Amino acid sequence: MASTSSAAKPKAIDLSHHLNELSRSRVPSPLKDIIKYMKEPGMISLAGGLPHPDLFPFAEITATSYVPDVDLRSTSGEDIHSTLNFSIPKNVSPSHQNTLSAALQYGTSYGSANLSSFIREFTSRVMNPAYSDFEILLDSGNTDAWNKVVNILCEFGDYILVEEHTYPSSQAVWAPMKCIGVPISIDKNGLIPESLHDTLKNWNNTHPGVKRPHLLYTVPVGHNPTGSTLSLERKKKIYEICVEYDIIICEDDPYYFLQFPPYTLRPSSSETQKTAENPVAFDRQAYIESLVPTFISLDVQGRVIRLDTFSKTLGPGNRLGYFVCNPLFAERILRATEVTTQSPSGLSQALVEGLLTSWGQDGYLRWLSGLRDSYTSRRNWMCEIMAETFDLLPSPQNITDDVVAVQKGHASTKDTFPYFSFSFPKGGMFLWIKLYLAHNATYQDLKTTSSSGAVATAKWAEAFWMDLIKEKVLLVPGSYYTPIVGNNERMIQDSDVVFFRVAFSYETKEEMKIGIERMAVVIQRWWNGEASA
Amino acid sequence: MASTSSAAKPKAIDLSHHLNELSRSRVPSPLKDIIKYMKEPGMISLAGGLPHPDLFPFAEITATSYVPDVDLRSTSGEDIHSTLNFSIPKNVSPSHQNTLSAALQYGTSYGSANLSSFIREFTSRVMNPAYSDFEILLDSGNTDAWNKVVNILCEFGDYILVEEHTYPSSQAVWAPMKCIGVPISIDKNGLIPESLHDTLKNWNNTHPGVKRPHLLYTVPVGHNPTGSTLSLERKKKIYEICVEYDIIICEDDPYYFLQFPPYTLRPSSSETQKTAENPVAFDRQAYIESLVPTFISLDVQGRVIRLDTFSKTLGPGNRLGYFVCNPLFAERILRATEVTTQSPSGLSQALVEGLLTSWGQDGYLRWLSGLRDSYTSRRNWMCEIMAETFDLLPSPQNITDDVVAVQKGHASTKDTFPYFSFSFPKGGMFLWIKLYLAHNATYQDLKTTSSSGAVATAKWAEAFWMDLIKEKVLLVPGSYYTPIVGNNERMIQDSDVVFFRVAFSYETKEEMKIGIERMAVVIQRWWNGEASA
């Protein structure tokens, strides 16, 4: 997607009425003026409490990095490297900063100007925001960023729109503020626009006298935990609804660059998988076009706060990410940053900046494309292992997932029943499995002794999970992702079904296989009546 | 100070009534369990969304650092280095973490266990906390840390005890929460216990029906901005008052290790300065004993939250510091950290941990002692330059500062008057000058046209500061440090006096001299009637 001239684009509209009282009350630090004057040529600064760089303990830092077109899946160990080198010369005027002395010194809350400028160009080229005056603001990763969003937009007790399975840490930010999640339905193709629209349209009837939500939190690509990815068409519908009901969209998008080609169950030829295993020459344009456009690319008003991060692309330990948002929100977040995190680690910024600068814009895209191929392989491994361990059948009509898993060798048996269903993720790191308990005897027993179906389901899920752990395979229980609907209480889930999140990001292929086989052993045990809750 | 057995020490008392509603409402993240099980031997983790380390872009990072006994003031360039080297081998099970793969991966919110344990030993040896169950919790520097303290302890509208000149960024955290600063008097020896006691004793009379403050924010060593350092005797008195009135002390102590021997004005021999210029062999015990004990060393109850940071000792860009506090507060701060900053940068942690481990406990103390010597020299430079640029005289009785500065060559003139006074700092990075406007004609003119003396003072200070900037020397106006006493309004300051903060941490000696000479030029202009506001 070519960057179009920003002159033709509208500016962000005034959305200041979304700011909370805390954020409106925040005044700029008087020290801002100091920083401005410190930069004047010839100025002798006896102002800031900054150490002279001669007093820093590191003289030199060298980082060896991969070139962007390294094959990350290679096991040869014959990797090609490029090297970044930063050092501090002694006895130089402290105002003559270089990369390392700047990295070890106090930085501005905007973050490094060079890194910001790289990101701005990258965002323009790849995301092409639909309004002209978007800002880039560095942060310490998306958890930090979402906390800052809540702290400028939400009042205590606000209702917040969330997916019906949603990231627990994102809830843990607002739950102590007595905020309340409003679950919106989600399927394998992400958030369902009609569910969002119904919720907002009926708000005054369902919640008379209660302030309508004004913030939507969503993970649009490789959704955590369900692995679903929103289509462009749905994104357009959701954006329109958010314009109609004056909703701010917080697009938490760590998996954006990990969008995969579709996975085909037992393809006649193994072509799909082959493409990923043997990447052809890099086509920048094809890669960009393979990515579903972001909410920010549709955002003619500036009502999207995009949270981007290097956590999934260059390592979570950097604690480095960035906001793309309108100037008003960026300024308010900046004011809050000055008195909280101040800035991301200077070392993280310097290393990431050095890496990106040495790779260049196209190099970074090449790296991301290679990473996408790696995660595509990992998604394929997991799906293949599932197909080797269970018989996978196309779902019957009452199940919206791609496939159901039945006992191995029972695919053609008439009396077979599905253990679980799942969809082949088109992005991210997770596969979301849904276990069906209708034919599970232990569950049926529990139901007769429990106060409700939901209680029986929760008990069953806990005992099953503990048995998985005993068998040395760790999944995340789906209940962790249930929206909090007030007083730290979670929404009551459907009975008869239990979810688990299965990550394919971390373990090797061999370990994944062992893990899924262990899961199969536990499933057998629980469906054969050998286990009890 | 030898570490005494912690068995003989009391445990922290229950201070849970100090927690605010937000903090009490925070529940642990369910993901905690996941982390616990991930660490079990033999576990296959399909749980966390952690990237496999093969997908990190850095293969190796090398840092060259100074040895701890390097002479930081040497200009020879003949420095001795030691080298840290971290690399990630390819194709290793992701559970076999090494330093670099751990640095680039998600870390726990406690921070690195090795680094924490180094700090715990260091704190026990050097600070010797007076209660046994203190905790160490890493953070992203003292600004982040103070924000977290306010966010667990303060309700909207709380009154907070602060020094009468106080760090603006610390106020900017609570000001939007409509909190109100309660200024406590300070002199060249720090916070005045009697002023604190009077404020608390008279609270119900001065503020009928208003909740008494329960939090004191203080910078006890090398105070920002006044440069004062609290004596042990005053610390003891303040601690006792805080026990009596159930006050939590937040000890923000970035300059703790930068405590200097006294500076003597025009010493008969130049011995004092010589000691610093030619350090003798390092005596660990003597260095530790030269430091005024911290509040935490007196803290038998666990009511001190100590904010320690590597910003002034290993570089602010690391964004790395730590809390020393009671287990209850540490746990609540940890819960907040999990959903905000998550953890400090893994790269910063790895480099600092590598450095400290290679140096060892005594090595780190040696480094700090060397740093203290460097800042002692810098303090001496600034004081000497002041003495070269002005005539410095012992203060008359009505001025509590160490010296007054008069026009050069006028020391013996009868009709001389002081431009300003200051005290020789015994720690930190700042010299705090107090200008006397009684003999300033411009100020007298302003007084006749202004609505009040305070307005005239503010106008004069602003115009004088702009003239300093025009002359290319940057100081920080003292008004920046005035407590906010409600509605973002600052306390009204005395008229006829104006403060400026002068840092000696950053510029070279030559630049300092030029800077102070430029200041002298501006002072001359303003007292000769050549300037106007």
Interface residues (C-beta under 8 A of the other chain):
Chain A: L22 S23 S25 R26 V27 S29 P30 L31 I34 Y37 M38 E40 G42 M43 I44 S45 L46 A47 G48 G49 L50 P51 H52 D54 L55 F56 P57 F58 A59 E60 I61 T62 A63 T64 S65 Y66 L72 R73 T75 G77 D79 H81 S87 K90 N91 S93 P94 A102 A103 L104 Q105 Y106 G107 S140 G141 T143 D144 N147 P168 S169 A172 V173 A175 P176 M177 K178 N224 S311 K312 L314 G315 P316 G317 N318 R319 L320 E338 V339 T340 T341 Q342 S343 P344 S345 G346 L347 S348 L351 L355 W367 L371 S374 R378 G428 M429 F430 I469 K472 V473 L474 L475 V476 P477 S479 Y480 N488 R501 V502 A503 F504 S505 Y506 E507 T508 E511 M512 I514 G515 I516 R518
Chain B: L22 S23 S25 R26 V27 S29 P30 L31 I34 Y37 M38 E40 G42 M43 I44 S45 L46 A47 G48 G49 L50 P51 H52 D54 L55 F56 P57 F58 A59 E60 I61 T62 A63 T64 S65 Y66 L72 R73 T75 G77 D79 H81 S87 K90 N91 S93 P94 A102 A103 L104 Q105 Y106 G107 S140 G141 T143 D144 N147 P168 S169 A172 V173 A175 P176 M177 K178 N224 S311 K312 L314 G315 P316 G317 N318 R319 L320 E338 V339 T340 T341 Q342 S343 P344 S345 G346 L347 S348 L351 L355 W367 L371 S374 R378 G428 M429 F430 I469 K472 V473 L474 L475 V476 P477 S479 Y480 N488 R501 V502 A503 F504 S505 Y506 E507 T508 E511 M512 I514 G515 I516 R518
